Amino acid sequence: MIQAADTDDDETEKAQRKSKKTISAVICAIWKREGIFGFFKGLHAQILKTVLSSALLLMIKEKIAATTWVLILAIRRYLFLTRGRLKST
């Protein structure tokens, strides 16, 4: 809201002189123009983005954790087998 401006230079200069660009002025303008629902514009998109990114990060974390356990067990098995062969020889 603060950054939005019309392309008409004369009108915007007059509007900027008349209204102060403060947080309280913007809150009042949103309240007058759109009501209570104006404060929640874009919330659906933000929630969707957050849920999808969290799900993706959790899936990647689980895949990395499973792969790490498989590698650790494989290395452990390999080391135990090679140590047994070395001692018996």
C-alpha positions, 0 to 999 in steps of 0.5 A: 500500500505504501509503495503503490502509486499512480502514474499521473505525476500531478495527482500523486504529488498532490496526494503525497502532500496531503497524506502522510505515508506512515504505518498508522495512515496505511492501516487507516486507509486499509480499514476504510477501503477494504475493512477487516478482510483487507488485512488478510489479503494474500494470506491464503497464498502465504499459507500454501507456500509455507505448507508446501515448502515445509512438506518438501523440506521434511521429505528431503530430510527423511530421504537424507536420514534414511540414506545415511542410515543405509550407508552407515550400516553398509560401511559397518558391515563392510568393516566387520567383514574385512576385519574378520578376514584379516584376523583369520589370515 
